[in-house]
Amino acid sequence: MRPFSGRRILLGVTGGIASYKTVSLARLLAQAGADVDVVMTRSAREFVGAVTFEALTARPVHVDLIADGHALDHIALAKQNEVIVVAPATADFISRAAAGRADDLLTACLLANASPVLIVPAMNDRMWSHPQTVANVAHLRRLGYAVLEPGTGPLASPDEGAGQGRMREPEEILAAVARFLEPAGALSGKRVVVTAGPTREPIDPVRFISNRSSGKMGVAIARAAKRRGAEVTLIAGPLEVPVPEGVSVIRVERTSEMADAVRAALVGANLLVMAAAPADFRPRAVAGAKLKKSAGLAPIALEQTDDILNSTRDARPKGCVVVGFALETNDILANAAAKLESKGLDFIVANDATETGAGFGGDTNRVTILTKTTKPETLPLMSKDAVADAILDRVELLWKDGASGR
Ligand code: CTP
């Protein structure tokens, strides 16, 4: 049985004595059918030779950002992998990763990467329990990285203690990798529609009304749904981030265009996630020619745009799960609960626009998920990719427990 056949894994190796176990891990991954790209730090090569990994994975091992006078394409290397595993992850590597450094190939791959990351620490027990390492590990977790806690027991070097710090065994790491790869396919056969970004309502041919939405949250959801095997349609206003590969994209500008695109995409859909921030107001009349300063300032009369969730309600197929967002500045839970009800949603994902690290623009979010039947669930501050996975996990649960309640 080759359960990882065709799956792509980037295996990062840093300079710790436990890297002798990573040799077995590389062998297990390759035997399971995975294509394994090994990236070693310079100090890792003091412990194990690159040829050992090359022989086991039948692929070249990467060490430097610059090889043979050419810059290695760390972006492509990071993008083509479905999961990054760093084993062993030394205290130094964890510190550099937590600081967002990109001073070697492995840390550069982490920054260029959008896939799940599994960090497998191995170090002396005193280093593991040092408050600096504890803070670094907590920060990595907030960024959405999974950390496989080291075990207790004799450390590799015989003169060291037996506290916590021992790298997990290759079989345990393999099982953790399998958990990352499993979700792919869990949404296969499902049609998922995601909206992302702001819309723009023109004032004249060059000016518009819009908002600060970057589209990152919607794009993260589209990417996660695609990774889980769904057929994904992303309906996007102007985005600040690239669209994920393999997702069909419909570009729109105005709220009414987004509403039309949502209505059309809902045919046969199993899930709609409205992560977009459509403009709620539009000028009553759009000037045909650029408004000239010399003509003086005239007030711009506004009118409300359609609420997309409400105006497309009749187009929702039976059983289609609908997830909305609520970006609030005050009375967050009460406002979100009211929108859950008035917009006929299964879930609403609420966040506080005033909180640092949450909401528009950034790469992280702290959200509270409300449903009609469960208590509000506040998740810790995490990457938007991790929030996307948390939302899809709950949608999958809903499907497991029976179709949407509507
Ligand atoms: N939404 C929508 N159509 C709009 C505006 C918002 O479908 N014209 C969706 C958003 O995509 C989101 C949910 O409704 O999923 C809540 O959006 P939000 O901006 O929080 O609420 P509004 O309904 O616009 O209400 P208000 O701005 O008054 O808070």
Residues whose N, C-alpha, C, O or C-beta is under 5 A from the ligand:
A	BS01	CTP	M274 A275 A276 A277 P278 A279 D280 D306 D307 I308 L309 G324 F325 A326 L327
